[in-house]
């Protein structure tokens, strides 16, 4: 298997490895689902679903060596195929695939001596992406729509505002906009909508690999690094006010 000889040694390399494997697994469970389903014949031996850094996937037997060089995916996914509804089976495989991806990433982290800060940074980067389970069940698409519904009242972000429902626009959260993975079948409108948005602090464009937060008062978007807000901190902010709006409120 092409993943056995590649050992990423930095946080960025491990994250690239994670994204590649994740993209391959998502293909198996979405665009290539018919092929994947057919390969998981319950009459065959224990089968595993592998994702590779090259964004490819493979259904195969577990590694012969014990213990294997890398953590193994869950065994026997094919045995459950005909015993449950297809969507439930795919969701089950997705959950186990998420667990395997984390196991691989933190295996590399432990093997190459990542310290506490590096492990935290790696997990935060991983956590910015929807899980495979969320993609397969459609929850990821719903989350991105809800988080982008803030665009209703702002200039360049109002392209798709007519498509947003009123209740969604009232439930806006000042949490990070989920970066879009090219292999997920998310609405293209999200990239179009935010691609033209400029950071209210530095004036630079939105990037899909950057943490991004919106002010609940002036509705301007900011890079998290520009306003010193981390993804972890944003999760605990009910109403975010940018530095400018905070200063205005403080004046007599």
C-alpha positions in Angstrom: 0.0 0.0 0.0 1.3 3.4 -0.9 0.9 4.8 2.6 3.3 2.5 4.4 6.6 4.2 3.5 5.6 7.8 4.0 6.2 9.4 7.4 5.1 13.0 7.8 7.2 14.6 10.6 5.8 18.2 11.1 2.4 19.4 12.1 1.8 20.7 8.5 2.9 17.4 6.9 0.7 15.4 9.2 -2.3 17.7 8.5 -1.7 17.3 4.7 -1.6 13.5 5.2 -4.8 13.7 7.2 -6.6 15.8 4.5 -5.4 13.5 1.7 -6.7 10.4 3.5 -9.9 12.1 4.5 -10.5 13.2 0.9 -10.1 9.6 -0.3 -12.5 8.2 2.3 -15.1 10.9 1.5 -14.9 9.9 -2.2 -15.5 6.2 -1.3 -18.6 7.2 0.8 -20.1 9.8 -1.6 -19.1 10.1 -5.2 -17.7 6.5 -5.5 -20.3 5.0 -3.2 -21.6 2.4 -5.7 -18.1 1.1 -6.4 -17.3 1.0 -2.6 -20.6 -0.8 -1.9 -19.9 -3.5 -4.5 -16.4 -4.1 -3.2 -17.7 -4.7 0.3 -19.1 -8.2 -0.4 -20.1 -9.9 2.9 -19.0 -13.2 1.4 -15.4 -12.1 1.5 -13.0 -12.1 4.4 -12.6 -9.2 6.9 -12.2 -6.1 4.8 -11.0 -2.6 5.7 -11.5 0.8 4.1 -8.2 2.6 3.6 -7.7 6.3 2.7 -4.3 7.4 1.3 -2.5 10.7 1.3 -2.9 10.7 -2.5 -6.7 11.2 -2.0 -7.4 7.7 -3.2 -9.2 4.9 -1.3 -9.0 1.1 -1.2 -11.0 -1.8 0.2 -8.6 -4.5 1.3 -7.6 -7.1 3.9 -5.9 -5.9 7.0 -2.1 -5.8 7.1 -0.4 -9.2 7.7 2.1 -8.0 10.2 1.1 -7.7 13.8 1.2 -5.1 15.0 1.0 -3.2 11.7 3.3 -0.2 11.0 0.3 2.2 11.1 -3.0 1.9 13.0 -5.5 -0.2 11.1 -9.0 0.8 10.0 -11.9 -1.0 11.6 -12.2 -4.7 10.5 -15.2 -6.3 8.9 -17.1 -3.4 7.5 -18.4 -5.7 4.7 -20.0 -8.1 7.2 -22.5 -5.4 8.3 -23.4 -4.3 4.7 -26.5 -6.3 4.2 -27.7 -6.3 7.8 -28.7 -2.7 7.9 -30.0 0.1 5.7 -27.4 1.5 3.3 -27.4 5.0 4.7 -26.9 3.7 8.3 -24.1 1.4 7.1 -22.4 4.3 5.4 -22.7 6.4 8.5 -21.2 3.6 10.6 -18.3 3.3 8.3 -17.9 7.1 8.3 -17.7 7.2 12.1 -15.1 4.5 12.2 -13.2 6.2 9.4 -13.1 9.5 11.5 -11.7 7.5 14.4 -9.0 5.9 12.2 -7.9 9.3 10.8 -7.4 10.7 14.3 -5.5 7.5 15.2 -3.2 7.9 12.2 -2.6 11.6 12.9 -1.8 11.2 16.6 0.3 8.1 15.9 2.6 10.3 13.8 2.5 13.0 16.5 3.6 10.6 19.2 6.2 8.9 17.0 7.9 12.1 16.0 7.7 13.7 19.5 5.1 16.4 19.0 4.8 18.4 22.3 1.6 19.6 23.9 1.5 22.8 21.7 2.0 20.9 18.5 -0.6 18.3 19.4 -3.1 21.1 20.2 -2.3 22.9 17.0 -2.7 19.8 15.0 -6.1 19.0 16.6 -7.3 22.5 16.0 -6.4 22.3 12.3 -8.2 19.0 12.1 -11.2 20.3 14.0 -11.7 23.1 11.5 -12.8 20.5 8.9 -16.2 18.7 9.1 -16.0 15.1 10.1 -16.5 12.4 7.5 -19.7 11.5 9.4 -21.0 15.1 9.0 -20.2 15.1 5.3 -21.9 11.7 4.7 -25.0 12.5 6.7 -25.3 16.1 5.3 -24.7 17.8 8.6 -21.7 19.6 7.3 -23.6 21.3 4.5 -26.2 22.5 7.0 -23.6 23.9 9.3 -21.9 25.9 6.6 -25.2 27.3 5.4 -26.1 28.4 9.0 -22.7 30.0 9.5 -22.8 31.8 6.2 -26.3 33.1 6.7 -24.7 36.2 8.4 -24.4 37.5 4.8 -27.9 38.8 4.7 -27.1 42.3 5.6 -23.6 42.9 4.3 -22.5 44.2 0.9 -20.2 41.8 -0.9 -21.5 38.8 1.1 -25.1 39.3 0.1 -25.0 37.4 -3.2 -27.0 34.4 -2.0 -28.9 36.2 0.7 -32.2 35.7 -1.1 -31.7 32.0 -0.7 -31.3 32.2 3.0 -34.4 31.6 5.2 -35.3 34.3 7.8 -35.0 32.0 10.8 -31.5 31.1 9.8 -30.4 34.7 9.5 -31.6 35.4 13.0 -29.6 32.5 14.5 -26.2 33.7 13.3 -23.3 32.4 15.4 -19.9 34.2 15.8 -18.0 31.0 15.3 -15.5 30.2 12.6 -16.6 29.7 9.0 -15.9 26.1 8.2 -13.2 25.8 5.5 -14.5 24.0 2.4 -12.8 20.8 1.4 -12.8 20.4 -2.4 -14.0 16.8 -2.1 -17.1 17.6 -0.1 -20.3 18.2 -2.0 -20.9 21.6 -0.3 -22.6 24.5 -2.0 -20.3 26.4 -4.3 -22.0 29.6 -3.2 -20.1 29.6 0.0 -16.7 30.0 -1.7 -18.1 32.6 -4.1 -19.7 34.4 -1.2 -16.7 34.7 1.0 -14.0 34.8 -1.6 -14.6 38.5 -2.2 -14.8 39.3 1.5 -12.0 41.4 3.0 -10.7 41.2 6.6 -11.8 44.3 8.5 -8.4 44.5 10.1 -5.8 43.8 7.5 -7.8 44.2 4.3 -6.7 40.8 2.9 -9.1 38.3 1.3 -10.7 35.3 3.0 -8.7 32.0 2.7 -10.2 28.6 3.0 -7.4 27.5 5.3 -7.7 30.4 7.7 -9.8 30.9 10.8 -12.4 33.6 10.2 -14.9 35.3 12.6 -17.7 37.8 12.1 -18.5 40.8 14.4 -22.1 40.6 15.6 -22.4 44.4 15.7 -20.9 45.7 12.5 -21.1 42.4 10.7 -17.5 42.7 9.3 -15.4 39.6 8.9 -11.9 39.3 10.4 -9.0 36.8 10.3 -8.8 35.3 13.8 -5.1 36.1 14.0 -5.8 39.8 13.2 -8.1 40.2 16.2 -6.3 37.6 18.4 -9.2 35.1 18.5 -8.5 31.4 18.4 -11.0 28.7 17.2 -11.1 27.4 20.8 -11.9 30.8 22.2 -14.5 31.5 19.6 -16.5 28.4 20.7 -17.2 30.1 24.0 -18.2 33.5 22.6 -21.9 34.1 22.4 -21.7 37.5 20.8 -18.4 38.6 19.3 -17.6 42.3 19.1 -14.6 43.4 17.0 -12.0 45.9 18.6 -13.7 48.9 16.9 -17.2 48.1 18.2 -15.8 47.3 21.6 -14.1 50.7 21.8 -17.2 52.5 20.7 -19.3 51.0 23.5 -16.6 51.9 26.0 -16.8 55.6 25.2 -19.0 57.9 27.3 
